[in-house]
Amino acid sequence: MRYFELRKARIEIIPMIDIMLFLLVFFIMVMLRMIPASGISSQLPQSSTAQDLPHPKMVVTLQAGGEIMVDDQNLSLAELTARLAGPDADKTDVTIAGARTASLQNLLDVMDACRKAGVTRIGIAAREAP
């Protein structure tokens, strides 16, 4: 008679948790690789003393002709100042990625526009010299 008694089925939950955790980590890693590192191609100047900067909140691209681009949009200096202005402008990290042939005057104009908006943390992008 004991052989015919029905035993209550048990669901093992530990292996299921392991599989779900593995899937979660897998999808997070895949999603991080899918985030595009979009930008505009430019020839950055080289520096032998270049250092790593913290990840900027905004990247301003200065083209050789003096055009200013932020998030694939052409902006004037006044529009750049208006876009950066805000209550937390002093905590905003801005990196200027200027073309190798961009003039120093255009670079200073962009830096002045950032400072007028209240931004105090400005970095200049450069490649390490070989």
Phi and psi restraints in degrees (value plus and minus 20) as a CYANA .aco file:
   2 ARG   PHI     -85.7   -45.7
   2 ARG   PSI     -48.1    -8.1
   3 TYR   PHI     -91.4   -51.4
   3 TYR   PSI     -42.8    -2.8
   4 PHE   PHI    -117.3   -77.3
   4 PHE   PSI     -19.7    20.3
   5 GLU   PHI     -91.6   -51.6
   5 GLU   PSI     117.4   157.4
   6 LEU   PHI    -102.1   -62.1
   6 LEU   PSI     109.1   149.1
   7 ARG   PHI    -116.4   -76.4
   7 ARG   PSI     126.0   166.0
   8 LYS   PHI     -92.3   -52.3
   8 LYS   PSI     112.1   152.1
   9 ALA   PHI     -94.4   -54.4
   9 ALA   PSI     121.1   161.1
  10 ARG   PHI    -136.1   -96.1
  10 ARG   PSI     121.2   161.2
  11 ILE   PHI    -124.2   -84.2
  11 ILE   PSI     100.8   140.8
  12 GLU   PHI     -98.9   -58.9
  12 GLU   PSI      98.0   138.0
  13 ILE   PHI    -114.4   -74.4
  13 ILE   PSI     -43.7    -3.7
  14 ILE   PHI     -82.4   -42.4
  14 ILE   PSI     -68.1   -28.1
  15 PRO   PHI     -82.3   -42.3
  15 PRO   PSI     -53.8   -13.8
  16 MET   PHI     -86.3   -46.3
  16 MET   PSI     -59.2   -19.2
  17 ILE   PHI     -85.0   -45.0
  17 ILE   PSI     -60.8   -20.8
  18 ASP   PHI     -80.7   -40.7
  18 ASP   PSI     -63.7   -23.7
  19 ILE   PHI     -86.4   -46.4
  19 ILE   PSI     -62.7   -22.7
  20 MET   PHI     -84.1   -44.1
  20 MET   PSI     -59.8   -19.8
  21 LEU   PHI     -84.5   -44.5
  21 LEU   PSI     -62.2   -22.2
  22 PHE   PHI     -80.9   -40.9
  22 PHE   PSI     -64.2   -24.2
  23 LEU   PHI     -84.2   -44.2
  23 LEU   PSI     -59.8   -19.8
  24 LEU   PHI     -81.4   -41.4
  24 LEU   PSI     -67.5   -27.5
  25 VAL   PHI     -83.9   -43.9
  25 VAL   PSI     -61.0   -21.0
  26 PHE   PHI     -80.7   -40.7
  26 PHE   PSI     -67.2   -27.2
  27 PHE   PHI     -88.7   -48.7
  27 PHE   PSI     -53.6   -13.6
  28 ILE   PHI     -84.7   -44.7
  28 ILE   PSI     -64.7   -24.7
  29 MET   PHI     -84.2   -44.2
  29 MET   PSI     -59.4   -19.4
  30 VAL   PHI     -86.7   -46.7
  30 VAL   PSI     -61.2   -21.2
  31 MET   PHI     -86.9   -46.9
  31 MET   PSI     -55.8   -15.8
  32 LEU   PHI     -85.7   -45.7
  32 LEU   PSI     -53.0   -13.0
  33 ARG   PHI     -96.9   -56.9
  33 ARG   PSI     -40.8    -0.8
  34 MET   PHI    -104.8   -64.8
  34 MET   PSI     -35.5     4.5
  35 ILE   PHI     -89.0   -49.0
  35 ILE   PSI      98.4   138.4
  36 PRO   PHI     -93.2   -53.2
  36 PRO   PSI     119.9   159.9
  37 ALA   PHI    -113.9   -73.9
  37 ALA   PSI      52.7    92.7
  38 SER   PHI     -98.7   -58.7
  38 SER   PSI     134.2   174.2
  39 GLY   PHI     156.3   196.3
  39 GLY   PSI    -192.3  -152.3
  40 ILE   PHI    -133.6   -93.6
  40 ILE   PSI     113.0   153.0
  41 SER   PHI     -92.1   -52.1
  41 SER   PSI     108.1   148.1
  42 SER   PHI    -165.9  -125.9
  42 SER   PSI     137.0   177.0
  43 GLN   PHI    -110.2   -70.2
  43 GLN   PSI      78.1   118.1
  44 LEU   PHI     -91.9   -51.9
  44 LEU   PSI     126.5   166.5
  45 PRO   PHI     -88.1   -48.1
  45 PRO   PSI     140.2   180.2
  46 GLN   PHI    -125.3   -85.3
  46 GLN   PSI     128.3   168.3
  47 SER   PHI    -163.3  -123.3
  47 SER   PSI     117.6   157.6
  48 SER   PHI    -101.9   -61.9
  48 SER   PSI     -32.0     8.0
  49 THR   PHI    -133.3   -93.3
  49 THR   PSI       2.9    42.9
  50 ALA   PHI     -84.3   -44.3
  50 ALA   PSI     121.2   161.2
  51 GLN   PHI    -144.5  -104.5
  51 GLN   PSI     138.5   178.5
  52 ASP   PHI     -91.9   -51.9
  52 ASP   PSI     114.1   154.1
  53 LEU   PHI    -123.6   -83.6
  53 LEU   PSI     134.9   174.9
  54 PRO   PHI     -83.8   -43.8
  54 PRO   PSI     136.1   176.1
  55 HIS   PHI     -79.2   -39.2
  55 HIS   PSI     100.2   140.2
  56 PRO   PHI     -95.0   -55.0
  56 PRO   PSI     134.4   174.4
  57 LYS   PHI     -98.3   -58.3
  57 LYS   PSI     -49.6    -9.6
  58 MET   PHI    -164.9  -124.9
  58 MET   PSI     116.5   156.5
  59 VAL   PHI    -131.3   -91.3
  59 VAL   PSI     101.8   141.8
  60 VAL   PHI    -123.9   -83.9
  60 VAL   PSI     102.4   142.4
  61 THR   PHI    -121.0   -81.0
  61 THR   PSI     105.2   145.2
  62 LEU   PHI    -126.7   -86.7
  62 LEU   PSI      93.0   133.0
  63 GLN   PHI    -100.0   -60.0
  63 GLN   PSI     147.3   187.3
  64 ALA   PHI     -82.7   -42.7
  64 ALA   PSI     -52.6   -12.6
  65 GLY   PHI    -103.6   -63.6
  65 GLY   PSI     -20.5    19.5
  66 GLY   PHI      78.6   118.6
  66 GLY   PSI     -19.0    21.0
  67 GLU   PHI     -91.3   -51.3
  67 GLU   PSI     123.1   163.1
  68 ILE   PHI    -130.6   -90.6
  68 ILE   PSI     107.9   147.9
  69 MET   PHI    -147.3  -107.3
  69 MET   PSI     113.9   153.9
  70 VAL   PHI    -153.6  -113.6
  70 VAL   PSI     102.3   142.3
  71 ASP   PHI      33.0    73.0
  71 ASP   PSI      27.7    67.7
  72 ASP   PHI      42.0    82.0
  72 ASP   PSI       5.3    45.3
  73 GLN   PHI    -142.6  -102.6
  73 GLN   PSI     111.7   151.7
  74 ASN   PHI     -94.9   -54.9
  74 ASN   PSI     111.9   151.9
  75 LEU   PHI    -149.1  -109.1
  75 LEU   PSI     131.6   171.6
  76 SER   PHI    -109.1   -69.1
  76 SER   PSI     152.8   192.8
  77 LEU   PHI     -82.7   -42.7
  77 LEU   PSI     -59.4   -19.4
  78 ALA   PHI     -85.8   -45.8
  78 ALA   PSI     -60.1   -20.1
  79 GLU   PHI     -87.2   -47.2
  79 GLU   PSI     -56.3   -16.3
  80 LEU   PHI     -84.0   -44.0
  80 LEU   PSI     -63.6   -23.6
  81 THR   PHI     -82.3   -42.3
  81 THR   PSI     -62.5   -22.5
  82 ALA   PHI     -86.1   -46.1
  82 ALA   PSI     -56.5   -16.5
  83 ARG   PHI     -90.3   -50.3
  83 ARG   PSI     -54.3   -14.3
  84 LEU   PHI    -103.2   -63.2
  84 LEU   PSI     -44.3    -4.3
  85 ALA   PHI     -85.6   -45.6
  85 ALA   PSI     121.5   161.5
  86 GLY   PHI     148.8   188.8
  86 GLY   PSI     155.6   195.6
  87 PRO   PHI     -87.3   -47.3
  87 PRO   PSI     -46.9    -6.9
  88 ASP   PHI    -128.6   -88.6
  88 ASP   PSI      10.4    50.4
  89 ALA   PHI     -85.6   -45.6
  89 ALA   PSI     -51.2   -11.2
  90 ASP   PHI     -92.4   -52.4
  90 ASP   PSI     -34.4     5.6
  91 LYS   PHI    -120.4   -80.4
  91 LYS   PSI     -19.3    20.7
  92 THR   PHI    -103.0   -63.0
  92 THR   PSI     108.6   148.6
  93 ASP   PHI    -113.5   -73.5
  93 ASP   PSI     102.7   142.7
  94 VAL   PHI    -137.8   -97.8
  94 VAL   PSI     111.7   151.7
  95 THR   PHI    -136.4   -96.4
  95 THR   PSI     109.0   149.0
  96 ILE   PHI    -119.0   -79.0
  96 ILE   PSI      98.4   138.4
  97 ALA   PHI    -124.1   -84.1
  97 ALA   PSI      74.9   114.9
  98 GLY   PHI    -115.4   -75.4
  98 GLY   PSI     126.5   166.5
  99 ALA   PHI     -87.7   -47.7
  99 ALA   PSI     136.2   176.2
 100 ARG   PHI     -80.9   -40.9
 100 ARG   PSI     -52.6   -12.6
 101 THR   PHI    -118.2   -78.2
 101 THR   PSI     -11.6    28.4
 102 ALA   PHI     -88.2   -48.2
 102 ALA   PSI     123.4   163.4
 103 SER   PHI     -97.5   -57.5
 103 SER   PSI     133.7   173.7
 104 LEU   PHI     -84.6   -44.6
 104 LEU   PSI     -53.1   -13.1
 105 GLN   PHI     -84.5   -44.5
 105 GLN   PSI     -61.3   -21.3
 106 ASN   PHI     -84.3   -44.3
 106 ASN   PSI     -59.1   -19.1
 107 LEU   PHI     -82.0   -42.0
 107 LEU   PSI     -65.4   -25.4
 108 LEU   PHI     -86.6   -46.6
 108 LEU   PSI     -54.0   -14.0
 109 ASP   PHI     -83.2   -43.2
 109 ASP   PSI     -61.7   -21.7
 110 VAL   PHI     -86.6   -46.6
 110 VAL   PSI     -61.6   -21.6
 111 MET   PHI     -84.6   -44.6
 111 MET   PSI     -59.0   -19.0
 112 ASP   PHI     -84.2   -44.2
 112 ASP   PSI     -60.3   -20.3
 113 ALA   PHI     -83.2   -43.2
 113 ALA   PSI     -58.2   -18.2
 114 CYS   PHI     -86.5   -46.5
 114 CYS   PSI     -63.0   -23.0
 115 ARG   PHI     -87.7   -47.7
 115 ARG   PSI     -54.4   -14.4
 116 LYS   PHI     -83.2   -43.2
 116 LYS   PSI     -51.4   -11.4
 117 ALA   PHI     -97.9   -57.9
 117 ALA   PSI     -32.2     7.8
 118 GLY   PHI      83.9   123.9
 118 GLY   PSI     -16.6    23.4
 119 VAL   PHI     -96.6   -56.6
 119 VAL   PSI     109.6   149.6
 120 THR   PHI    -132.9   -92.9
 120 THR   PSI     -36.1     3.9
 121 ARG   PHI    -127.0   -87.0
 121 ARG   PSI      76.6   116.6
 122 ILE   PHI    -140.2  -100.2
 122 ILE   PSI     110.8   150.8
 123 GLY   PHI    -140.5  -100.5
 123 GLY   PSI     137.5   177.5
 124 ILE   PHI    -137.2   -97.2
 124 ILE   PSI     104.9   144.9
 125 ALA   PHI     -95.3   -55.3
 125 ALA   PSI     119.7   159.7
 126 ALA   PHI    -171.4  -131.4
 126 ALA   PSI     134.1   174.1
 127 ARG   PHI    -114.7   -74.7
 127 ARG   PSI     129.4   169.4
 128 GLU   PHI     -91.7   -51.7
 128 GLU   PSI     116.2   156.2
 129 ALA   PHI     -91.3   -51.3
 129 ALA   PSI     121.2   161.2
